[in-house]
Structures are given as C-alpha cells and as structure tokens.
Amino acid sequence: MTPNPFKPTAGKMPPILIGRESVLADFQEGLDNGAGAPGRLMLVTGQRGYGKTVLLTEMGRMAQAQGWVVVADTASEGMCARMIDALTPSHPPLEAQVSPSVSIGTIAHAELGGIRIGGTPSASNLRSAIRRRLAKLPEGKGILFTVDESQTASRDEMVNLAITVQHTIRDEDMGTLPDDRKRGVAFVFAGLPSMVDRLVNDDVLTFLRRCMREDLEAIRIVDTKNAFIATIEDSGMAIAEDVALTAARATGGYPYMIQLIGYYMWQTARRRHGTAITATDVERAVPDAQMAFREAVCDPAYRGLSESQQAVLLAMPPDHPNASRISDIVARTGASRSWINRCRDSLVQAHVLEVPSRGRVRYAIPQFADYLAEIPNAFA
C-alpha cells in the first residue's frame, strides 16, 4: 500500500513545497553566486503553520546536496554552545576560568582568553569554531546555519550571533580567492513576524536589517488545487479536478491546512479501499482537519496573547464571517476606543488580525472565529 504522501507533522517535509519556489530560488542563487550574495543572509517570517520549519529543512537539504555543512537549531538557551558542539563535536567541555576581563559598551562582558560572554559561549569561540571547520572544506563550499523560532532567542545569544556574522563575513571579504571559490557561511533565521520585528529593530542587532527578508503568505487556491492533483496522482490514486478544487478552497491557502486536509482525505479513501478521492472523502476530512488545525495553530496563537488582546478577539465571533466594526468591539467590551485601537494595532502587527477597510477588522488566521466561539465567557 502506498503510504500517505501528506505530512502534517510539524517540520516534516511535504511532497511539494507549493508557493515557496521564489524563496528557495533566492536561497539557491545565494549558494551559487558566492561569498557576499544576498541569499546567504535571510530572514523568513510567517504565521504558525506557514511552513517556516519545512523551508529551513529544504534549504538544509539543498545546501547538503552541494557539499555544504548544515547546522540546524531552534532558538533556545544554549543555542550558541550547541552550534559550537555541532562544528567541533570532539572539543572538550567548556570550563569556567578566571581571567582578565573587559566590558564592550553595554553589549556584553567578555573574559580575555576566557570562554564566555554574557553567560553564553562567546562570539569569538563560535567564530573560531566556524573558521576551523571552514578550513577543512573544499573551495567554494561553506556552512549553513538555520535558526528556527528566532523570536524566542535571548538577546545575549543573538548578540553573539550578530558579532559572529559580522566578523565571519569580514573574514570572507579579506580572502584573496574569487568569490565563487571562497569558503563561506550562510545564515537563515525564521520566526513569527511581530516578534522578529522586535529583534530587527534592536539597535545592536542591526545585521538582521541587512537580511534578505522573505514574508510568507497564503498559497493561491489554484496552486493548491494543482498540488493536490499532482501529489495524489504521483502517489497512485486519482482525484477529479472539481474535488481537488473543493479541497483546496477548504484549506484557505494555509500551508498546514493543506497538509491536514490532504492527509485526512487520503486516509478516508484508503479505509474504504478506494482508488480515487471523492467529494465524500473531502467532506469527511475537513472537520478532522479543522479540529487538528485549531489545536495546533489557533490555541497557541491565542494563548500567547495578552488578556487585553484576547478580549478584543473574543468580542468578534458574532460578526463572523463578516469583518467586525471597531465601534461594535468598543460597545461589547466597554473599553475606550483608544484602548481598542491600541490592541487592534498590536494584533495587526502580530498578523492575528487584518484591516479590510477603515474602521473594521477581521481574523487573519483560518478557523480562529470557530475556535474562539467555543471559549467560555466569549461575548454574545
């Protein structure tokens, strides 16, 4: 039996990276064009379920296919130390030591000849690890670093990375080889839009402003339909174009929803030993996909907001599927219009709400209204 080709598990590689071809092309050009190419320093932003982790995985695969070393990490405490471990797996454990020290402005406190900056492995140690690993690579090859969930990284860790990026790129520039023969590095950061924006606007982390920024959007319905047809037929089953279009519309163009609906409609067809996915299979798959989507995307998005932001969102389900008027939200919450406007602005920045017209807002995340309607104490 052919295995299910749809992969809704977080970070699992789907069979077709629809709608992300231009991002991957920019990255490939960065690898091909040598040291200093824009695609070698990239910032990928998008909401949960938009395929950021999948993109990082695919970029890693592309780099490895060209002989590059890939160091993939998720931003959390100890990130820089893990990068050093990945580059020098046999290096001895880091040890504390007393040595002369110096402060670098307000950025960090470094131990001269020591091993730590701001409580984490220093940028100089990471830079040295990169330099040693690069020296072992053939000409024209390099190291790709991918950092997922960048918005959760500590400022100290990001400062260390900033120093590393700046000095490593300078080292590249000082080499005498042609750019296409230099041993280089590439950094790709991925994270939620509003939280990443706070990192970008940090005066110390200016290197992020120089990144090629790729903002992921929803996938076009026609592209989703064609991807459903191609994936299903390539895997030995059939689906009519109108059925594929119905399934595509149910996804709302949301990449994670594409994988969920694809997975459940395939499973439904297989359980009845069918050779084609029918409209009934899609009809049965959609509720299961919606439930899984709410648990994996809507719930963490809601829980990560402040009580004030949540109050605004809970006042909006009665208007769905139409946009909500700000004046109605003011009336339902009893809050001032200026207070509601501040919450609205923060939710728009977080890509939870969008503004279709003046004085109105609507949910930017699929299934959010249905998810919120089930929360106790929602406004009637």
Long-range contacts (C-beta under 8 A, 24 or more apart in sequence): 1-270, 2-235, 2-236, 2-237, 4-263, 4-266, 4-267, 4-270, 5-231, 5-232, 5-234, 5-235, 5-262, 5-266, 6-231, 6-258, 6-259, 6-260, 6-262, 6-263, 6-266, 7-259, 7-263, 8-256, 8-259, 8-260, 8-262, 8-263, 8-292, 10-53, 10-296, 11-53, 11-54, 11-57, 12-54, 13-54, 13-57, 13-58, 13-61, 14-51, 14-54, 14-258, 14-259, 15-231, 15-234, 15-235, 16-227, 16-230, 16-231, 17-51, 17-54, 17-55, 17-58, 18-219, 18-223, 18-224, 18-226, 18-227, 18-255, 18-258, 19-217, 19-219, 19-220, 19-223, 19-255, 20-51, 20-55, 20-58, 20-216, 23-55, 23-214, 23-216, 24-55, 24-58, 24-59, 24-62, 26-212, 26-214, 27-59, 27-62, 27-186, 27-188, 28-62, 30-186, 30-212, 31-62, 31-63, 31-66, 31-68, 31-186, 33-179, 33-180, 34-140, 34-178, 34-179, 34-180, 34-181, 34-182, 34-184, 35-169, 35-172, 35-173, 35-175, 35-179, 35-182, 35-184, 36-169, 36-172, 36-173, 36-179, 38-212, 39-186, 39-212, 40-184, 40-185, 40-186, 40-187, 41-165, 41-169, 41-186, 41-187, 41-207, 41-210, 41-211, 41-212, 42-186, 42-187, 42-188, 42-189, 42-211, 42-212, 42-213, 42-214, 43-150, 43-188, 43-189, 43-190, 43-196, 43-200, 43-208, 43-211, 43-212, 43-213, 43-214, 44-188, 44-189, 44-190, 44-191, 44-214, 44-216, 45-190, 45-191, 45-192, 45-193, 45-196, 45-213, 45-214, 45-215, 45-216, 46-190, 46-192, 46-193, 46-215, 46-216, 46-217, 47-192, 47-193, 47-216, 47-297, 47-301, 47-351, 47-364, 47-365, 48-192, 48-256, 48-296, 48-297, 48-300, 48-301, 49-254, 49-255, 49-256, 49-257, 49-293, 49-296, 49-297, 50-216, 50-254, 50-255, 50-256, 51-216, 51-255, 51-256, 52-148, 52-190, 52-191, 52-216, 53-148, 53-190, 54-255, 55-190, 55-216, 56-146, 56-148, 56-188, 56-190, 59-144, 59-146, 59-188, 60-144, 60-146, 63-144, 63-186, 66-141, 67-137, 67-138, 67-141, 68-141, 68-142, 68-143, 68-144, 68-186, 69-133, 69-137, 69-141, 69-142, 69-143, 69-144, 70-143, 70-144, 70-146, 71-143, 71-144, 71-145, 71-146, 72-145, 72-146, 72-148, 73-145, 73-146, 73-147, 73-148, 74-147, 74-148, 74-149, 74-152, 75-147, 75-148, 75-149, 75-150, 75-151, 75-152, 75-153, 75-157, 75-191, 76-149, 76-152, 76-153, 77-154, 77-157, 78-120, 79-147, 79-153, 79-157, 79-161, 80-120, 80-121, 80-123, 80-126, 80-157, 80-160, 80-161, 81-120, 81-121, 83-126, 83-129, 83-145, 84-121, 84-125, 84-126, 84-129, 87-129, 87-130, 87-132, 87-133, 87-143, 88-129, 88-132, 88-133, 91-129, 94-121, 107-159, 107-204, 108-156, 108-159, 108-160, 117-156, 117-159, 117-160, 118-156, 118-159, 118-160, 119-156, 120-154, 120-156, 120-157, 120-160, 121-160, 122-160, 123-159, 123-160, 123-161, 123-162, 123-163, 123-164, 123-167, 124-163, 126-160, 126-161, 126-164, 127-163, 127-164, 127-167, 127-168, 127-171, 130-164, 130-168, 130-185, 131-168, 131-171, 134-183, 134-184, 134-185, 135-183, 137-183, 139-177, 139-181, 139-182, 139-183, 140-180, 140-181, 140-182, 140-183, 141-183, 142-183, 142-184, 142-185, 142-186, 143-185, 143-186, 144-185, 144-186, 144-187, 144-188, 145-185, 145-186, 145-187, 145-188, 146-187, 146-188, 146-189, 146-190, 147-187, 147-188, 147-189, 147-190, 148-190, 148-191, 149-190, 149-191, 150-189, 150-190, 150-191, 150-196, 150-199, 151-191, 151-192, 151-195, 151-196, 151-198, 151-199, 152-191, 152-195, 153-199, 155-202, 155-204, 155-205, 158-199, 158-202, 158-205, 159-204, 159-205, 161-187, 162-204, 162-205, 162-206, 162-207, 162-208, 165-207, 166-207, 187-211, 192-350, 192-351, 193-349, 193-350, 193-351, 194-346, 194-349, 194-350, 194-351, 195-350, 197-349, 216-255, 218-252, 218-253, 218-254, 219-251, 219-253, 219-254, 219-255, 219-258, 220-253, 221-245, 221-248, 221-249, 221-251, 221-253, 222-248, 224-248, 224-251, 224-253, 224-258, 227-258, 228-258, 228-262, 231-262, 232-262, 232-266, 232-277, 237-266, 237-269, 237-274, 237-275, 237-276, 237-277, 238-275, 238-276, 238-277, 239-276, 239-277, 240-276, 242-279, 243-277, 243-278, 243-279, 243-282, 246-279, 246-282, 247-277, 247-282, 247-285, 250-282, 250-286, 250-289, 251-366, 252-366, 254-293, 254-366, 256-293, 256-296, 256-297, 257-289, 257-293, 257-366, 260-288, 260-289, 260-292, 260-293, 261-285, 261-286, 261-289, 263-289, 264-288, 264-289, 290-367, 290-370, 293-366, 293-367, 294-367, 294-370, 294-371, 297-365, 297-367, 298-365, 298-367, 298-368, 298-371, 298-372, 299-371, 301-352, 301-365, 301-368, 302-368, 302-371, 302-372, 302-375, 305-347, 305-350, 305-352, 308-339, 308-343, 309-343, 309-346, 309-347, 309-350, 309-352, 311-335, 311-343, 312-340, 312-343, 312-344, 312-347, 313-347, 313-352, 313-353, 313-363, 313-368, 313-372, 314-372, 314-375, 314-377, 314-378, 314-379, 315-379, 316-361, 316-362, 316-363, 316-369, 316-372, 317-369, 317-372, 317-373, 317-378, 317-379, 318-379, 318-380, 320-362, 320-363, 320-369, 320-373, 321-369, 322-362, 323-356, 323-357, 323-360, 323-361, 323-362, 324-360, 324-361, 324-362, 325-359, 325-360, 326-359, 326-360, 326-361, 327-359, 329-361, 332-379, 333-379
